[in-house]
Amino acid sequence: MKAKSKETKIVILGSYNSGKTTTLENICEKKLKIEYNGTTIALDYGNVIINDEKVHLFATPGQERFKFMREILSQDLDGAIVVVDTSKGLTSTDRNIITRLNINSIPYVIFANKQDINPGDLDHDGLIQAPIIPTVAVDGCGLMDGLNLLLDLVGM
Protein backbone atom coordinates (compact mmCIF):
# COMPACT_ATOMS: atom_id res chain seq x y z
CA MET A 1 0.00 0.00 0.00
CA LYS A 2 1.30 3.44 -0.96
CA ALA A 3 1.83 5.93 1.88
CA LYS A 4 -0.30 9.04 1.67
CA SER A 5 1.76 12.07 0.74
CA LYS A 6 1.68 15.14 2.95
CA GLU A 7 -0.26 18.11 1.73
CA THR A 8 0.63 21.59 2.92
CA LYS A 9 -1.73 24.55 3.35
CA ILE A 10 -0.31 28.02 2.75
CA VAL A 11 -2.46 31.14 3.06
CA ILE A 12 -1.54 34.32 1.19
CA LEU A 13 -2.54 37.37 3.21
CA GLY A 14 -2.19 41.13 2.82
CA SER A 15 -3.93 44.42 2.17
CA TYR A 16 -6.16 45.24 -0.77
CA ASN A 17 -4.28 45.44 -4.08
CA SER A 18 -0.95 44.30 -2.65
CA GLY A 19 -0.54 41.51 -5.23
CA LYS A 20 -1.95 38.41 -3.52
CA THR A 21 -3.88 37.10 -6.54
CA THR A 22 -0.99 37.83 -8.90
CA THR A 23 1.36 36.03 -6.52
CA LEU A 24 -0.88 32.95 -6.49
CA GLU A 25 -1.33 33.03 -10.28
CA ASN A 26 2.43 33.10 -10.86
CA ILE A 27 3.18 30.27 -8.42
CA CYS A 28 0.40 27.78 -9.08
CA GLU A 29 -0.12 25.31 -11.89
CA LYS A 30 -3.89 25.08 -11.31
CA LYS A 31 -5.99 28.01 -10.15
CA LEU A 32 -9.54 29.01 -9.19
CA LYS A 33 -10.60 32.60 -8.58
CA ILE A 34 -13.78 33.80 -6.89
CA GLU A 35 -14.07 37.47 -7.70
CA TYR A 36 -16.50 40.20 -8.64
CA ASN A 37 -15.48 43.03 -10.97
CA GLY A 38 -11.84 41.96 -10.72
CA THR A 39 -11.74 41.97 -6.90
CA THR A 40 -11.38 38.82 -4.82
CA ILE A 41 -14.52 38.47 -2.69
CA ALA A 42 -14.06 35.04 -1.15
CA LEU A 43 -10.77 33.41 -2.07
CA ASP A 44 -8.36 32.49 -4.79
CA TYR A 45 -7.10 28.92 -4.76
CA GLY A 46 -4.26 27.16 -6.49
CA ASN A 47 -1.90 24.28 -5.99
CA VAL A 48 1.56 23.24 -7.03
CA ILE A 49 3.59 20.06 -6.63
CA ILE A 50 6.98 20.57 -4.97
CA ASN A 51 9.22 17.59 -4.18
CA ASP A 52 6.33 15.23 -5.01
CA GLU A 53 4.12 16.90 -2.41
CA LYS A 54 1.03 18.99 -3.08
CA VAL A 55 1.03 22.52 -1.75
CA HIS A 56 -2.39 24.20 -1.51
CA LEU A 57 -2.38 27.99 -1.64
CA PHE A 58 -5.32 30.18 -0.65
CA ALA A 59 -5.25 33.94 -1.28
CA THR A 60 -7.62 35.95 0.87
CA PRO A 61 -9.45 39.16 0.06
CA GLY A 62 -7.65 42.27 1.27
CA GLN A 63 -10.51 44.59 2.17
CA GLU A 64 -11.19 44.90 5.87
CA ARG A 65 -14.87 43.95 5.39
CA PHE A 66 -13.67 40.47 4.38
CA LYS A 67 -11.67 39.93 7.59
CA PHE A 68 -13.96 37.00 8.42
CA MET A 69 -12.78 35.22 5.23
CA ARG A 70 -9.15 35.65 6.30
CA GLU A 71 -10.03 34.05 9.64
CA ILE A 72 -11.86 31.13 8.02
CA LEU A 73 -9.13 30.44 5.46
CA SER A 74 -6.41 30.73 8.10
CA GLN A 75 -7.71 27.80 10.14
CA ASP A 76 -5.27 24.86 10.20
CA LEU A 77 -2.73 26.59 7.97
CA ASP A 78 0.84 25.35 7.90
CA GLY A 79 2.33 28.71 6.98
CA ALA A 80 1.59 32.12 5.51
CA ILE A 81 2.85 34.53 2.90
CA VAL A 82 2.13 38.17 3.70
CA VAL A 83 2.23 40.28 0.54
CA VAL A 84 3.03 43.93 1.27
CA ASP A 85 2.84 46.67 -1.34
CA THR A 86 6.15 48.48 -0.79
CA SER A 87 4.84 51.57 -2.55
CA LYS A 88 2.34 51.94 0.34
CA GLY A 89 4.32 50.38 3.20
CA LEU A 90 2.71 48.43 6.03
CA THR A 91 -1.00 49.19 6.35
CA SER A 92 -3.07 48.65 9.49
CA THR A 93 -4.41 45.44 7.87
CA ASP A 94 -0.84 44.21 7.30
CA ARG A 95 0.12 45.06 10.88
CA ASN A 96 -2.91 43.19 12.27
CA ILE A 97 -2.14 40.12 10.15
CA ILE A 98 1.54 40.07 11.14
CA THR A 99 0.71 40.56 14.82
CA ARG A 100 -1.67 37.56 14.76
CA LEU A 101 0.93 35.39 13.00
CA ASN A 102 3.55 36.39 15.58
CA ILE A 103 1.21 35.73 18.55
CA ASN A 104 0.22 32.31 17.19
CA SER A 105 3.81 31.34 16.24
CA ILE A 106 2.81 30.59 12.65
CA PRO A 107 5.71 30.38 10.19
CA TYR A 108 5.52 33.14 7.61
CA VAL A 109 7.50 35.13 5.09
CA ILE A 110 6.94 38.66 3.88
CA PHE A 111 6.84 39.33 0.15
CA ALA A 112 7.94 42.97 -0.14
CA ASN A 113 6.08 43.30 -3.43
CA LYS A 114 6.16 45.89 -6.20
CA GLN A 115 9.92 46.32 -6.01
CA ASP A 116 9.71 47.49 -9.63
CA ILE A 117 7.75 50.54 -8.42
CA ASN A 118 9.42 51.15 -5.05
CA PRO A 119 12.65 49.18 -4.57
CA GLY A 120 14.25 49.04 -1.17
CA ASP A 121 13.78 47.92 2.39
CA LEU A 122 10.44 47.64 4.11
CA ASP A 123 10.20 49.79 7.25
CA HIS A 124 8.50 47.76 9.99
CA ASP A 125 9.74 49.04 13.38
CA GLY A 126 10.69 45.50 14.47
CA LEU A 127 7.17 44.09 13.98
CA ILE A 128 8.21 41.55 11.35
CA GLN A 129 9.77 38.42 12.84
CA ALA A 130 10.24 36.61 9.53
CA PRO A 131 12.31 36.70 6.36
CA ILE A 132 11.52 39.54 3.96
CA ILE A 133 11.77 38.62 0.28
CA PRO A 134 11.81 41.38 -2.36
CA THR A 135 9.28 40.44 -5.07
CA VAL A 136 7.74 41.64 -8.30
CA ALA A 137 4.65 39.43 -8.52
CA VAL A 138 3.68 40.51 -12.04
CA ASP A 139 7.02 39.16 -13.32
CA GLY A 140 7.22 36.24 -10.88
CA CYS A 141 10.48 37.62 -9.45
CA GLY A 142 11.31 36.23 -6.01
CA LEU A 143 8.08 34.24 -5.63
CA MET A 144 9.45 30.69 -5.81
CA ASP A 145 12.47 31.61 -3.68
CA GLY A 146 10.10 32.95 -1.02
CA LEU A 147 7.76 29.95 -1.23
CA ASN A 148 10.66 27.49 -0.93
CA LEU A 149 12.00 29.39 2.08
CA LEU A 150 8.57 29.22 3.73
CA LEU A 151 8.29 25.50 2.98
CA ASP A 152 11.66 25.03 4.71
CA LEU A 153 10.30 26.92 7.73
CA VAL A 154 7.21 24.68 7.91
CA GLY A 155 9.34 21.56 7.61
CA MET A 156 8.40 20.40 4.16
C-alpha positions in Angstrom: 0.0 0.0 0.0 1.3 3.4 -1.0 1.8 5.9 1.9 -0.3 9.0 1.7 1.8 12.1 0.7 1.7 15.1 3.0 -0.3 18.1 1.7 0.6 21.6 2.9 -1.7 24.5 3.3 -0.3 28.0 2.8 -2.5 31.1 3.1 -1.5 34.3 1.2 -2.5 37.4 3.2 -2.2 41.1 2.8 -3.9 44.4 2.2 -6.2 45.2 -0.8 -4.3 45.4 -4.1 -1.0 44.3 -2.6 -0.5 41.5 -5.2 -2.0 38.4 -3.5 -3.9 37.1 -6.5 -1.0 37.8 -8.9 1.4 36.0 -6.5 -0.9 33.0 -6.5 -1.3 33.0 -10.3 2.4 33.1 -10.9 3.2 30.3 -8.4 0.4 27.8 -9.1 -0.1 25.3 -11.9 -3.9 25.1 -11.3 -6.0 28.0 -10.1 -9.5 29.0 -9.2 -10.6 32.6 -8.6 -13.8 33.8 -6.9 -14.1 37.5 -7.7 -16.5 40.2 -8.6 -15.5 43.0 -11.0 -11.8 42.0 -10.7 -11.7 42.0 -6.9 -11.4 38.8 -4.8 -14.5 38.5 -2.7 -14.1 35.0 -1.2 -10.8 33.4 -2.1 -8.4 32.5 -4.8 -7.1 28.9 -4.8 -4.3 27.2 -6.5 -1.9 24.3 -6.0 1.6 23.2 -7.0 3.6 20.1 -6.6 7.0 20.6 -5.0 9.2 17.6 -4.2 6.3 15.2 -5.0 4.1 16.9 -2.4 1.0 19.0 -3.1 1.0 22.5 -1.7 -2.4 24.2 -1.5 -2.4 28.0 -1.6 -5.3 30.2 -0.7 -5.3 33.9 -1.3 -7.6 36.0 0.9 -9.4 39.2 0.1 -7.7 42.3 1.3 -10.5 44.6 2.2 -11.2 44.9 5.9 -14.9 44.0 5.4 -13.7 40.5 4.4 -11.7 39.9 7.6 -14.0 37.0 8.4 -12.8 35.2 5.2 -9.1 35.6 6.3 -10.0 34.0 9.6 -11.9 31.1 8.0 -9.1 30.4 5.5 -6.4 30.7 8.1 -7.7 27.8 10.1 -5.3 24.9 10.2 -2.7 26.6 8.0 0.8 25.3 7.9 2.3 28.7 7.0 1.6 32.1 5.5 2.8 34.5 2.9 2.1 38.2 3.7 2.2 40.3 0.5 3.0 43.9 1.3 2.8 46.7 -1.3 6.2 48.5 -0.8 4.8 51.6 -2.6 2.3 51.9 0.3 4.3 50.4 3.2 2.7 48.4 6.0 -1.0 49.2 6.3 -3.1 48.7 9.5 -4.4 45.4 7.9 -0.8 44.2 7.3 0.1 45.1 10.9 -2.9 43.2 12.3 -2.1 40.1 10.1 1.5 40.1 11.1 0.7 40.6 14.8 -1.7 37.6 14.8 0.9 35.4 13.0 3.6 36.4 15.6 1.2 35.7 18.5 0.2 32.3 17.2 3.8 31.3 16.2 2.8 30.6 12.6 5.7 30.4 10.2 5.5 33.1 7.6 7.5 35.1 5.1 6.9 38.7 3.9 6.8 39.3 0.2 7.9 43.0 -0.1 6.1 43.3 -3.4 6.2 45.9 -6.2 9.9 46.3 -6.0 9.7 47.5 -9.6 7.7 50.5 -8.4 9.4 51.1 -5.1 12.6 49.2 -4.6 14.2 49.0 -1.2 13.8 47.9 2.4 10.4 47.6 4.1 10.2 49.8 7.2 8.5 47.8 10.0 9.7 49.0 13.4 10.7 45.5 14.5 7.2 44.1 14.0 8.2 41.6 11.4 9.8 38.4 12.8 10.2 36.6 9.5 12.3 36.7 6.4 11.5 39.5 4.0 11.8 38.6 0.3 11.8 41.4 -2.4 9.3 40.4 -5.1 7.7 41.6 -8.3 4.7 39.4 -8.5 3.7 40.5 -12.0 7.0 39.2 -13.3 7.2 36.2 -10.9 10.5 37.6 -9.5 11.3 36.2 -6.0 8.1 34.2 -5.6 9.4 30.7 -5.8 12.5 31.6 -3.7 10.1 32.9 -1.0 7.8 30.0 -1.2 10.7 27.5 -0.9 12.0 29.4 2.1 8.6 29.2 3.7 8.3 25.5 3.0 11.7 25.0 4.7 10.3 26.9 7.7 7.2 24.7 7.9 9.3 21.6 7.6 8.4 20.4 4.2 
